[in-house]
Amino acid sequence: MSRDDMDETIAQFCSAAIRADRAGFDMLELHMAHGYLLASFLSPITNRRRDAYGGSLANRMRYPLEVFEAVRAVWPRKKPMSVRVSATDWIPGGTTGADTVEIARAMKATGCDLIDVSTGQTDPASKPVYGRMYQAAFSEQVRLEAGIATMAVGAITTADQVNTLLISGRADLVALARPHLADPYFTLHAAAEYDFRGIGWPVQYHTGATQLHTTVRRAKEEAERKAQLLAARAH
């Protein structure tokens, strides 16, 4: 990208942010992960520039920070703004958790409210180590070492996992995608599991909400009775 290209792109990002505000969005996230444009600057695997925007981490951060500062300037101060990062490239010589802490600190200094901590997808050579909540460790590292709120994502599939991450201080928010694709009413079902009734159901579904809470309660009572019987037999 030439400097003119970079300036034009910054203007496009700002224009999109202004439209998002006019459309009524409450929060804005700047995508710096998964091999997209800004991610390609941050990662030493994809950034092969030999000017002031390549080489050291400070140089690789330079343009993403320029974009963030410009967008933050046109996005209302009362509305939060986050940045999504790939905390590791899963490639030797690529971005590390320590690099991401430095990136998060720089973003925080320029007005970022939250780091959305993802990983990988920056280069086909990556070899992710998948598993249950496998990216949460990076969220925890950024949260504790950079002193900024984080959002955990990736292979988080149950309400219990969400609550575990929040209560243990590994993240401040948790985002789910695929669980909602599999079950569009994931959040309503999770609320019923915890007998939380402060969530809004569509009016047409109110009778279904009552039945779901009752069904879940009875299932738990039945499971408790079975456990008590098994315990009694064991004695």
C-alpha positions as CSV (number, residue, x, y, z in Angstrom):
1,M,0.0,0.0,0.0
2,S,1.2,3.5,-0.8
3,R,0.7,6.3,1.6
4,D,-2.2,7.5,-0.5
5,D,-3.8,4.1,-0.3
6,M,-3.4,4.1,3.4
7,D,-4.9,7.5,3.8
8,E,-7.8,6.5,1.6
9,T,-8.4,3.4,3.6
10,I,-8.4,5.4,6.9
11,A,-11.1,7.7,5.4
12,Q,-13.2,4.6,4.4
13,F,-12.9,3.2,7.9
14,C,-14.0,6.5,9.4
15,S,-16.9,6.8,6.9
16,A,-18.1,3.4,7.9
17,A,-17.9,4.3,11.6
18,I,-20.0,7.4,11.1
19,R,-22.6,5.4,9.2
20,A,-22.7,2.8,12.0
21,D,-23.4,5.6,14.5
22,R,-26.2,7.0,12.4
23,A,-27.6,3.5,12.1
24,G,-27.8,3.3,15.9
25,F,-25.2,0.8,16.8
26,D,-24.1,0.9,20.4
27,M,-20.6,-0.5,20.0
28,L,-18.0,-0.6,17.3
29,E,-15.3,-3.2,16.8
30,L,-12.2,-2.7,14.6
31,H,-11.1,-6.0,13.1
32,M,-7.4,-6.5,13.4
33,A,-7.4,-10.3,13.3
34,H,-7.7,-13.3,11.0
35,G,-5.5,-12.1,8.1
36,Y,-7.6,-9.1,7.2
37,L,-5.8,-5.8,6.3
38,L,-4.9,-4.6,9.7
39,A,-3.9,-8.1,10.9
40,S,-1.5,-8.3,7.9
41,F,0.3,-5.3,9.3
42,L,0.5,-6.7,12.8
43,S,1.8,-10.2,12.0
44,P,5.5,-10.6,11.2
45,I,4.4,-13.6,9.1
46,T,2.5,-11.4,6.6
47,N,4.1,-8.0,7.1
48,R,7.2,-7.9,4.8
49,R,7.4,-4.1,4.4
50,R,10.8,-2.5,4.7
51,D,9.7,1.0,5.5
52,A,8.5,2.6,8.8
53,Y,5.5,0.2,8.8
54,G,7.4,-3.1,8.8
55,G,10.0,-4.8,10.9
56,S,9.7,-4.2,14.6
57,L,6.5,-4.6,16.5
58,A,6.4,-0.9,17.1
59,N,6.5,-0.4,13.3
60,R,4.0,-3.1,12.6
61,M,1.6,-1.5,15.0
62,R,2.0,2.0,13.5
63,Y,-0.7,1.8,10.8
64,P,-3.3,-0.1,12.8
65,L,-2.9,2.5,15.5
66,E,-3.4,5.3,13.0
67,V,-6.6,3.7,11.8
68,F,-7.8,3.2,15.4
69,E,-7.1,6.7,16.4
70,A,-8.9,8.1,13.4
71,V,-11.9,5.9,13.9
72,R,-12.0,6.6,17.6
73,A,-12.0,10.3,16.8
74,V,-15.3,10.1,14.8
75,W,-17.0,7.4,17.0
76,P,-18.9,9.0,19.9
77,R,-16.9,9.0,23.2
78,K,-19.9,7.7,25.1
79,K,-20.0,4.6,23.0
80,P,-17.4,1.8,23.6
81,M,-15.0,0.6,20.9
82,S,-13.2,-2.7,20.8
83,V,-10.4,-4.2,18.7
84,R,-10.3,-7.9,17.6
85,V,-6.8,-9.4,17.5
86,S,-5.2,-12.7,16.6
87,A,-3.2,-13.3,19.8
88,T,-1.0,-15.9,18.1
89,D,-0.4,-16.9,14.5
90,W,0.1,-20.5,15.7
91,I,3.3,-20.4,13.6
92,P,6.9,-20.3,14.8
93,G,8.2,-16.7,14.4
94,G,4.7,-15.3,14.3
95,T,2.7,-13.2,16.7
96,T,2.9,-14.3,20.3
97,G,0.8,-13.7,23.4
98,A,3.5,-11.3,24.7
99,D,3.3,-9.3,21.4
100,T,-0.5,-9.1,21.8
101,V,-0.1,-7.7,25.3
102,E,2.0,-4.9,23.9
103,I,-0.6,-4.3,21.1
104,A,-3.3,-4.2,23.7
105,R,-1.4,-1.7,25.9
106,A,-1.0,0.5,22.8
107,M,-4.6,0.3,21.9
108,K,-5.7,1.0,25.5
109,A,-3.5,4.2,25.5
110,T,-5.3,5.4,22.3
111,G,-8.8,4.9,23.8
112,C,-9.7,1.3,23.2
113,D,-12.2,-0.1,25.7
114,L,-12.0,-3.8,25.0
115,I,-9.8,-6.4,23.3
116,D,-11.6,-9.2,21.5
117,V,-9.1,-12.0,21.8
118,S,-9.1,-14.5,19.0
119,T,-6.2,-16.4,17.4
120,G,-4.8,-17.6,14.1
121,Q,-6.3,-17.5,10.6
122,T,-3.5,-15.2,9.5
123,D,-1.7,-17.7,7.3
124,P,-2.5,-21.1,5.8
125,A,0.6,-22.5,7.5
126,S,-0.8,-22.1,11.0
127,K,-1.3,-25.1,13.2
128,P,-3.8,-24.2,15.9
129,V,-4.1,-26.3,19.0
130,Y,-7.9,-26.7,19.2
131,G,-9.8,-27.7,22.3
132,R,-12.5,-26.6,24.7
133,M,-12.2,-22.8,25.3
134,Y,-8.8,-23.1,23.7
135,Q,-8.3,-19.3,23.2
136,A,-9.3,-18.3,26.8
137,A,-5.7,-18.4,28.0
138,F,-4.8,-15.6,25.7
139,S,-7.8,-13.5,26.8
140,E,-6.6,-14.0,30.4
141,Q,-3.1,-13.1,29.6
142,V,-4.1,-9.8,27.9
143,R,-6.6,-9.0,30.6
144,L,-4.1,-9.4,33.4
145,E,-0.9,-8.1,31.8
146,A,-2.3,-5.3,29.7
147,G,-4.9,-4.2,32.3
148,I,-7.7,-3.9,29.8
149,A,-11.1,-5.6,29.5
150,T,-11.2,-8.6,27.2
151,M,-13.8,-10.7,25.4
152,A,-13.2,-14.5,25.1
153,V,-14.2,-16.4,22.0
154,G,-13.7,-19.8,20.4
155,A,-15.0,-23.3,21.3
156,I,-17.2,-21.9,24.1
157,T,-20.4,-23.9,23.9
158,T,-22.3,-23.9,27.2
159,A,-23.6,-21.3,29.7
160,D,-21.5,-23.0,32.4
161,Q,-18.4,-22.4,30.4
162,V,-19.4,-18.7,29.9
163,N,-20.0,-18.2,33.6
164,T,-16.8,-20.0,34.5
165,L,-14.7,-17.7,32.3
166,L,-16.4,-14.6,33.8
167,I,-16.3,-15.7,37.4
168,S,-12.7,-16.8,37.3
169,G,-11.7,-13.4,35.8
170,R,-10.4,-14.8,32.5
171,A,-12.6,-12.4,30.5
172,D,-15.1,-9.6,31.0
173,L,-17.3,-10.6,28.1
174,V,-17.8,-13.9,26.2
175,A,-19.0,-14.0,22.6
176,L,-20.7,-17.1,21.0
177,A,-21.3,-17.6,17.4
178,R,-21.7,-21.3,16.4
179,P,-23.8,-22.2,19.5
180,H,-26.3,-19.6,18.4
181,L,-26.3,-20.9,14.8
182,A,-27.1,-24.4,16.2
183,D,-29.7,-23.1,18.7
184,P,-31.0,-19.5,18.0
185,Y,-32.6,-19.6,21.5
186,F,-29.4,-20.5,23.3
187,T,-29.6,-17.5,25.6
188,L,-33.2,-18.2,26.5
189,H,-32.4,-21.9,27.3
190,A,-29.4,-20.9,29.3
191,A,-31.6,-18.4,31.3
192,A,-34.0,-21.3,32.1
193,E,-31.2,-23.5,33.3
194,Y,-30.3,-20.9,35.9
195,D,-34.0,-20.0,36.5
196,F,-33.2,-16.4,35.5
197,R,-36.5,-14.7,34.6
198,G,-35.2,-11.2,33.8
199,I,-34.6,-12.0,30.1
200,G,-37.1,-10.8,27.5
201,W,-39.1,-13.5,25.6
202,P,-41.2,-12.6,22.6
203,V,-44.8,-12.1,23.7
204,Q,-46.0,-15.0,21.6
205,Y,-43.5,-17.3,23.4
206,H,-44.5,-16.5,27.0
207,T,-46.3,-19.7,27.6
208,G,-43.4,-21.6,26.2
209,A,-41.1,-19.8,28.6
210,T,-43.2,-20.9,31.6
211,Q,-43.2,-24.5,30.4
212,L,-39.4,-24.4,29.8
213,H,-38.7,-23.2,33.3
214,T,-41.0,-25.8,34.7
215,T,-39.5,-28.6,32.6
216,V,-35.9,-27.7,33.6
217,R,-36.9,-27.5,37.3
218,R,-38.5,-30.9,37.2
219,A,-35.6,-32.4,35.4
220,K,-33.2,-31.1,38.1
221,E,-35.5,-32.4,40.9
222,E,-35.6,-35.8,39.2
223,A,-31.8,-35.9,38.8
224,E,-31.4,-35.0,42.5
225,R,-33.8,-37.7,43.6
226,K,-31.9,-40.3,41.5
227,A,-28.6,-39.1,43.0
228,Q,-30.0,-39.5,46.5
229,L,-31.3,-43.0,45.8
230,L,-27.9,-44.0,44.4
231,A,-26.2,-42.6,47.4
232,A,-28.5,-44.4,49.8
233,R,-27.9,-47.7,47.9
234,A,-24.2,-47.2,48.1
235,H,-24.4,-47.0,51.9
